[in-house]
Amino acid sequence: MAQTTNHDSKSGKMSRSEAGRKGGLTTKRRHGQEFFGRIGRIGGKKGGETTKRKYGVEHYQKIGRKGGSR
């Protein structure tokens, strides 16, 4: 597969998406594929705990009933 670049040839700058892709590939090469799974689980756990503290258990009950009624 050919890689396309979004470099601005005059200024040498790259797009935000290209910079993100490049950083992700570098991280994958340094730490391996499993690294993304680990940090994803940590992020999801932290996000869930924050939401629970902010809105309470009732929030989850409410959205659960809402989803179940579809």
Secondary structure, DSSP 8 states (H G I E B T S, - for coil): --------TTT----HHHHHHHHHHHHHHHH-HHHHHHHHHHHHHHHHHHHHHHH-HHHHHHHHHHHHT-
